Amino acid sequence: MNEIVGRDDILLVTLDTLRHDVAVELAEAGRIPNLARHLPGGAWEERHAPGSFTYASHQAIFAGFLPTPAEPGIHPRLFAARFAGSESTASRTFVHDTPDFVSGLAATGYHTACIGGVGFFNKQGPLGTVLPALFQESHWERSFGVASPDSFEAQVACAERLVTRVPADQRLFLFVNVAALHQPNWFHSPGASEEAGDSRATHAAALEYVDRHIGRLFAAMSSRRRCFAIVCSDHGTAYGEDGHTGHRIGHPVVWTVPYAHFSLPGPSDGPKDGPSDDAPQGADTPGAEAT
């Protein structure tokens, strides 16, 4: 990350509420080709969420505690605030002297921008301003929110406009919180109804909807230079498992999430047909707090 920071643009996409099992099934079935073509080895990595709902998880993520690899062990992180005794800070970790890596990147010259989705990013009340306030520039409108059937298309259009406004010689960190998978998501599935409500099937249909448009986001973010991308869920959600519905609960379908990071080649880097070989691999991947 010490080579990537300052060289590449950086994109973080949280697919809010996406379950690991649904993400894996759709990738294996060829139903999310635009995402799958960028996944290392064509598969999602299984990880554990740092929180069971959006606010808690994103506070941890922005502090550098991205979803933790599911296997036991200490997992070095991509980003970490300087902290004495941190076992998850390694030689490859980008270490910053700020409380979150958003401001850490800003301190190195990045323009930091947020395109919000769910209510914790809507800036309509004090709580909805906390996370957007970490960024130099933040955007939210009703068309980005959970009730909009076209939310991700509107977010991508915003990202495309934003990218063109940032000076070409300035590095960009863009964060997008994708609201489409969060309830209500029934309107993404043909034949579903508001009366019948959301289901695991409509959740899957929402991911297919996101996949149809995410190529535009990747293209915009790699139009200036190479882009290091992180795509993950912040937490999952339950659709009746063991009697549970929703999240902010301690159930495996909530804590188990999909994760991937990869490089998107820039205009001078050759064909954009998959993850770049220089994306961080192996042990030097984000992990949970181990201090």
C-alpha positions as CSV (number, residue, x, y, z in Angstrom):
1,M,0.0,0.0,0.0
2,N,3.0,2.4,0.5
3,E,3.6,2.1,-3.3
4,I,-0.1,2.3,-4.2
5,V,-0.8,5.4,-2.1
6,G,0.4,8.5,-4.0
7,R,0.6,6.6,-7.2
8,D,-2.9,5.3,-7.9
9,D,-6.5,6.5,-7.5
10,I,-8.4,4.5,-4.9
11,L,-12.0,3.3,-4.9
12,L,-13.8,1.8,-2.0
13,V,-17.3,0.3,-2.7
14,T,-19.4,-1.1,0.1
15,L,-22.3,-3.2,-1.2
16,D,-24.4,-2.4,1.8
17,T,-26.1,-5.5,3.4
18,L,-24.7,-8.0,0.8
19,R,-24.7,-11.6,2.1
20,H,-21.6,-13.7,1.4
21,D,-23.6,-16.8,0.3
22,V,-25.7,-14.9,-2.2
23,A,-22.6,-13.1,-3.6
24,V,-20.8,-16.5,-4.1
25,E,-23.8,-18.2,-5.6
26,L,-24.3,-15.5,-8.2
27,A,-20.6,-15.4,-9.1
28,E,-20.5,-19.2,-9.6
29,A,-23.6,-19.1,-11.7
30,G,-22.3,-16.4,-14.0
31,R,-25.0,-14.0,-12.9
32,I,-22.6,-11.1,-12.0
33,P,-20.1,-11.1,-14.9
34,N,-19.0,-7.5,-14.5
35,L,-17.9,-8.1,-10.9
36,A,-16.7,-11.6,-11.3
37,R,-14.2,-10.7,-14.1
38,H,-12.3,-8.6,-11.5
39,L,-12.4,-10.9,-8.6
40,P,-9.0,-12.6,-8.0
41,G,-9.4,-16.1,-9.2
42,G,-13.0,-15.3,-10.2
43,A,-14.2,-15.8,-6.6
44,W,-15.1,-13.7,-3.6
45,E,-13.0,-14.0,-0.4
46,E,-15.0,-15.0,2.7
47,R,-14.5,-12.5,5.5
48,H,-16.0,-11.4,8.8
49,A,-17.7,-8.0,9.0
50,P,-16.3,-5.5,11.6
51,G,-19.8,-4.6,12.6
52,S,-23.4,-5.9,12.3
53,F,-24.9,-2.8,10.8
54,T,-23.9,0.1,8.6
55,Y,-22.8,2.8,11.1
56,A,-20.7,0.5,13.3
57,S,-19.1,-1.3,10.4
58,H,-18.2,1.9,8.5
59,Q,-16.7,3.6,11.5
60,A,-14.4,0.5,11.8
61,I,-13.7,0.4,8.0
62,F,-12.7,4.0,7.8
63,A,-10.4,3.4,10.8
64,G,-8.6,0.8,8.7
65,F,-10.4,-2.3,10.0
66,L,-11.8,-3.7,6.8
67,P,-13.6,-7.1,6.9
68,T,-11.3,-9.8,8.5
69,P,-10.2,-12.9,6.6
70,A,-12.3,-15.8,7.9
71,E,-9.3,-18.1,8.6
72,P,-7.6,-17.9,12.0
73,G,-4.5,-15.7,12.5
74,I,-3.3,-12.2,12.6
75,H,-4.0,-10.5,9.3
76,P,-2.0,-7.4,8.4
77,R,-4.1,-4.5,7.2
78,L,-3.9,-2.2,4.2
79,F,-4.5,1.0,6.3
80,A,-3.7,1.6,9.9
81,A,-3.5,4.6,12.2
82,R,-0.2,4.8,14.0
83,F,-0.8,2.8,17.2
84,A,1.8,1.4,19.6
85,G,1.6,-2.4,19.8
86,S,-0.6,-3.0,16.8
87,E,0.0,-6.5,15.7
88,S,-2.1,-6.0,12.5
89,T,0.2,-3.2,11.2
90,A,2.9,-4.6,8.9
91,S,5.7,-3.2,6.7
92,R,3.4,-3.0,3.7
93,T,0.6,-1.2,5.7
94,F,0.0,2.4,4.9
95,V,0.3,4.0,8.3
96,H,-1.2,7.4,8.9
97,D,-1.1,9.9,11.8
98,T,-4.8,10.6,11.7
99,P,-7.7,8.8,13.3
100,D,-9.1,7.4,9.9
101,F,-7.5,6.6,6.6
102,V,-9.8,9.0,4.8
103,S,-8.0,12.0,6.4
104,G,-4.8,10.1,6.2
105,L,-5.1,10.0,2.4
106,A,-6.1,13.6,2.3
107,A,-2.9,14.5,4.2
108,T,-0.9,12.9,1.4
109,G,-2.7,15.0,-1.3
110,Y,-5.7,12.9,-2.2
111,H,-9.1,14.6,-2.9
112,T,-11.5,12.5,-0.8
113,A,-15.1,12.1,-1.9
114,C,-18.2,10.2,-0.7
115,I,-21.3,9.2,-2.6
116,G,-23.7,8.0,0.1
117,G,-26.5,5.6,-0.1
118,V,-28.3,4.4,3.0
119,G,-29.6,6.8,5.7
120,F,-26.4,7.1,7.7
121,F,-25.0,9.1,4.7
122,N,-28.1,11.3,4.0
123,K,-27.0,14.4,5.9
124,Q,-30.6,15.0,6.9
125,G,-29.9,15.0,10.6
126,P,-26.8,15.1,12.9
127,L,-26.3,11.3,12.8
128,G,-26.4,11.3,9.0
129,T,-23.6,13.8,8.8
130,V,-21.0,11.9,10.9
131,L,-19.6,9.6,8.2
132,P,-19.9,12.1,5.2
133,A,-18.0,14.7,7.3
134,L,-14.9,12.5,7.1
135,F,-14.6,13.5,3.4
136,Q,-13.7,16.8,1.7
137,E,-16.6,16.3,-0.7
138,S,-19.8,14.3,-0.1
139,H,-23.0,13.7,-2.0
140,W,-26.4,12.3,-1.2
141,E,-29.9,12.8,-2.7
142,R,-33.1,10.8,-2.6
143,S,-32.4,9.1,-5.9
144,F,-29.3,7.5,-4.2
145,G,-31.4,6.1,-1.3
146,V,-32.8,2.7,-0.4
147,A,-36.3,3.5,-1.7
148,S,-35.1,4.3,-5.3
149,P,-35.3,1.5,-7.8
150,D,-32.6,3.3,-9.9
151,S,-30.3,4.2,-6.9
152,F,-27.1,2.8,-8.2
153,E,-27.5,4.3,-11.7
154,A,-27.9,7.7,-10.1
155,Q,-24.8,7.1,-7.9
156,V,-22.7,6.1,-10.9
157,A,-23.8,9.1,-12.8
158,C,-22.7,11.3,-9.9
159,A,-19.3,9.5,-9.8
160,E,-18.8,10.1,-13.5
161,R,-19.4,13.8,-13.1
162,L,-17.2,13.9,-10.0
163,V,-14.2,12.2,-11.7
164,T,-14.1,14.8,-14.5
165,R,-14.0,17.7,-12.0
166,V,-11.0,16.5,-10.1
167,P,-7.7,18.0,-11.6
168,A,-5.9,15.4,-13.6
169,D,-2.7,15.7,-11.5
170,Q,-4.5,15.2,-8.2
171,R,-5.0,11.7,-6.8
172,L,-8.6,10.8,-5.9
173,F,-10.1,8.5,-3.2
174,L,-13.7,7.8,-3.9
175,F,-16.1,6.0,-1.6
176,V,-19.4,4.7,-2.7
177,N,-22.0,3.2,-0.4
178,V,-24.4,1.2,-2.6
179,A,-27.9,1.2,-1.2
180,A,-29.6,-1.1,-3.7
181,L,-29.3,-4.3,-1.8
182,H,-30.7,-2.9,1.4
183,Q,-34.3,-3.3,2.1
184,P,-36.6,-2.6,0.4
185,N,-35.2,-4.5,-2.6
186,W,-38.3,-6.3,-3.9
187,F,-38.6,-3.9,-6.9
188,H,-35.4,-5.3,-8.4
189,S,-37.0,-8.7,-9.0
190,P,-39.6,-9.1,-11.9
191,G,-42.9,-10.5,-10.5
192,A,-42.1,-9.5,-6.9
193,S,-44.5,-7.2,-5.0
194,E,-44.3,-4.8,-2.1
195,E,-47.0,-6.9,-0.4
196,A,-44.9,-10.0,-0.6
197,G,-41.8,-8.0,0.6
198,D,-38.1,-8.7,0.3
199,S,-36.5,-12.1,0.1
200,R,-33.2,-13.8,-0.5
201,A,-34.2,-13.9,-4.2
202,T,-34.9,-10.2,-4.4
203,H,-31.6,-9.6,-2.6
204,A,-29.9,-11.6,-5.4
205,A,-31.8,-9.6,-8.0
206,A,-30.6,-6.4,-6.5
207,L,-27.0,-7.6,-6.8
208,E,-27.6,-8.4,-10.5
209,Y,-28.9,-4.9,-10.9
210,V,-25.7,-3.4,-9.4
211,D,-23.6,-5.7,-11.6
212,R,-25.2,-4.3,-14.7
213,H,-24.0,-0.8,-13.9
214,I,-20.8,-1.2,-12.0
215,G,-18.6,-1.4,-15.1
216,R,-19.3,2.3,-15.6
217,L,-18.0,3.1,-12.2
218,F,-14.9,1.0,-12.7
219,A,-14.4,2.7,-16.1
220,A,-14.7,6.2,-14.7
221,M,-12.3,5.5,-11.8
222,S,-9.7,4.1,-14.2
223,S,-10.1,6.8,-16.8
224,R,-7.3,9.0,-15.4
225,R,-4.8,6.5,-14.1
226,R,-4.6,3.1,-12.5
227,C,-7.1,2.6,-9.7
228,F,-6.8,0.3,-6.7
229,A,-10.3,-0.9,-5.9
230,I,-11.8,-2.5,-2.8
231,V,-15.3,-4.0,-3.1
232,C,-16.9,-5.6,-0.1
233,S,-20.0,-5.8,2.1
234,D,-20.3,-4.0,5.4
235,H,-22.5,-6.7,6.9
236,G,-25.1,-9.2,5.7
237,T,-28.8,-9.6,6.5
238,A,-31.2,-12.3,7.5
239,Y,-34.3,-13.4,5.6
240,G,-35.9,-15.7,8.1
241,E,-32.9,-17.8,9.2
242,D,-33.5,-19.2,12.7
243,G,-36.4,-16.8,12.9
244,H,-34.3,-13.6,12.3
245,T,-35.0,-10.9,9.8
246,G,-32.7,-8.0,9.1
247,H,-29.3,-7.2,10.8
248,R,-27.8,-5.7,13.9
249,I,-27.9,-9.2,15.3
250,G,-25.2,-11.8,15.9
251,H,-26.1,-14.3,13.2
252,P,-23.6,-15.9,10.7
253,V,-25.5,-14.5,7.7
254,V,-24.9,-11.0,9.1
255,W,-21.3,-11.5,10.1
256,T,-20.1,-13.3,7.0
257,V,-19.4,-11.0,4.0
258,P,-17.8,-11.1,0.6
259,Y,-14.6,-9.1,-0.1
260,A,-12.2,-8.4,-3.0
261,H,-9.5,-6.0,-3.8
262,F,-7.8,-5.6,-7.2
263,S,-6.2,-3.0,-9.5
264,L,-8.0,-1.5,-12.5
265,P,-5.5,-0.6,-15.3
266,G,-5.4,3.0,-16.3
267,P,-5.2,4.4,-19.9
268,S,-1.5,3.6,-20.2
269,D,-1.6,0.2,-18.5
270,G,-2.9,-2.0,-21.3
271,P,-6.2,-4.0,-21.6
272,K,-8.7,-3.8,-18.8
273,D,-9.7,-7.5,-18.7
274,G,-9.1,-8.5,-15.1
275,P,-7.3,-7.8,-11.8
276,S,-3.7,-6.5,-12.1
277,D,-0.9,-8.7,-10.8
278,D,0.4,-5.9,-8.6
279,A,-2.7,-5.8,-6.3
280,P,-1.7,-6.7,-2.8
281,Q,-2.0,-10.5,-2.3
282,G,-1.5,-13.1,0.4
283,A,-1.0,-12.2,4.0
284,D,-0.8,-8.4,3.5
285,T,-4.6,-8.0,3.3
286,P,-6.9,-6.2,5.7
287,G,-7.7,-7.8,9.0
288,A,-9.5,-7.2,12.2
289,E,-8.1,-5.3,15.1
290,A,-5.3,-7.1,16.8
291,T,-3.6,-4.7,19.2
